[in-house]
Amino acid sequence: MRAAGIETDATIIADGVIHRVHVEGDRAGSKNAWYVLHPGTHPAGAFGCSKRGTSGKWREKNSLPNSELNPVDRAQVEAQRNARAIEQKRGYSVAADRAGKILHAATGDASKHAYIVRKGVQPFGVNQNRDGVLIVPVYDARNGRLSSLQFIDCDGEKRFLPGGRLSFGCFPLRHTRESFKRAVETRIGIAEGFATGATLAHVLGDSVAMFSAFSAGNLVNVATALREHYPDAEITLYADNDANEVGQRYATKAATAVNGLIAIPPTPGADWNDFARAAA
């Protein structure tokens, strides 16, 4: 969890139950991260952070591969894995239903929202709820179905709907969920955050179908899924110019996976929204 940027002083409990924990540096009282640790002969676990859009899996290094286990232990491992998969799928379904209800209720005009104004972008169909929080839908790039939501408050604080599926999640700028079904686009653009994608969608116009992938680590998933929808399209990854090179590294990996292009703003530490606002 620490390696993924999730620092917490919470006691990790190995009971096979999902626990939510506070992450150091986050708002007091918030519990944006979660983990589950399964005990037993072959301990394994998973974790994630709704604010950072990151997740991971773990198993004891000394655990033998399934192929080297005796039949009884192998059956136990498979049963645990199947149970976790079923529970996770059920959780994703519940979160998707909840996301739909929240999205349907968010009808407030977001054009004057502080975050939208500060970033100098258009809302591109994104609305705000009664509390003044932007509700950005997260669609599964493989099938176009709503899987989660991103919440952005006036200060730019971001978090994701707890329990929602983020892997392969994206938001299509200017387009509806039909964007995932029409294999007619000739130019596809993929950026990380909503504001970056909105900036590029405005600048590039309708000549590019622009998507936001929400995080650097999700760029590969979104790019490969969209390649399936658009086998002949030119795909460009619009990377953030991160000081730690995380954005560049993941964008390069995604571009390589889909035989695409990569575009990086020339200013160190900037994304394309930062670059556009500085040039305005």
C-alpha positions, 0 to 999 in steps of 0.5 A, spaced: 500 500 500 505 504 501 509 503 494 502 505 491 502 511 495 497 509 500 500 511 507 496 509 513 497 508 520 491 504 521 492 497 524 491 492 518 486 486 520 487 479 516 479 477 517 477 477 510 473 483 511 473 489 507 476 495 511 476 503 510 482 507 512 484 514 513 490 516 508 495 520 511 495 527 508 487 527 506 482 531 509 481 529 517 476 524 518 476 521 511 477 514 509 478 514 502 482 507 502 480 500 503 483 493 504 482 486 505 487 481 507 485 474 507 488 469 512 490 462 512 495 457 509 496 462 502 494 469 505 492 474 499 489 481 499 487 487 495 487 494 496 485 501 493 484 508 494 477 512 491 481 518 491 487 516 487 484 511 483 489 506 484 488 499 487 493 493 487 493 485 489 498 482 494 499 474 495 505 472 500 511 471 496 512 464 499 506 461 497 507 456 492 504 456 485 497 453 484 500 448 480 505 446 485 500 445 491 497 438 493 490 437 490 486 439 497 490 446 498 489 447 490 482 446 491 482 451 497 485 456 494 481 456 488 474 456 492 477 462 496 479 466 489 472 464 486 468 467 493 472 473 492 471 474 485 463 473 486 463 478 492 467 483 488 462 482 482 456 483 486 460 489 489 461 492 483 454 491 481 451 494 487 456 500 486 454 501 479 446 501 481 448 507 486 452 511 481 446 511 476 441 514 481 446 519 484 448 521 476 440 521 475 439 526 481 445 531 479 442 536 475 445 542 477 448 547 471 456 546 472 458 551 468 459 556 473 462 551 478 468 554 481 473 548 479 470 549 472 471 556 472 478 555 475 480 550 470 477 554 464 474 549 461 467 547 459 463 542 463 461 537 457 455 535 460 457 534 467 452 536 472 453 538 479 449 535 485 445 539 490 451 540 495 455 543 489 459 537 487 461 535 480 459 528 478 463 525 473 460 519 470 465 513 469 464 508 463 467 502 462 471 503 456 469 495 454 462 496 453 460 503 455 456 501 461 456 506 467 461 503 473 462 508 478 463 516 479 468 521 480 466 527 485 470 534 484 468 539 489 469 546 489 477 546 491 478 541 486 478 535 491 477 528 488 474 522 490 471 516 487 464 512 489 466 507 494 466 500 491 465 502 484 470 499 478 475 504 476 479 499 471 478 500 464 473 506 466 473 513 462 469 519 460 468 521 453 468 528 452 463 531 447 460 524 446 455 519 449 456 512 450 454 510 443 462 512 442 463 505 445 459 502 439 461 506 433 467 504 429 467 510 425 472 515 429 479 516 425 482 520 431 482 518 438 485 522 444 486 519 451 488 524 457 488 522 464 484 527 468 477 530 466 480 537 466 485 535 461 481 532 457 476 537 457 481 542 455 484 538 449 476 536 447 475 544 446 482 545 443 482 540 438 474 540 436 470 534 433 476 532 429 478 528 435 474 523 440 477 525 446 477 521 453 479 522 460 482 515 463 482 518 470 489 516 472 495 514 469 495 507 471 489 506 467 491 509 460 493 502 458 486 499 460 482 505 456 487 505 450 487 497 449 479 497 450 478 503 445 483 500 440 478 494 440 472 499 438 476 503 433 481 498 430 483 503 424 483 509 428 489 514 430 490 514 437 494 519 441 496 519 449 496 526 451 501 525 457 502 529 463 509 532 464 510 529 471 516 530 475 517 523 477 515 521 470 509 517 472 505 520 467 510 519 461 511 512 463 504 510 463 502 514 456 508 511 453 506 504 455 499 505 452 501 508 446 506 502 445 500 497 446 496 500 441 501 502 436 499 510 438 502 516 438 504 520 445 504 528 446 507 531 452 506 538 454 513 542 454 513 545 461 516 540 466 510 538 472 504 541 467 499 537 464 495 540 458 490 544 462 496 547 465 499 549 459 493 551 455 492 556 461 499 559 461 499 560 454 492 564 454 
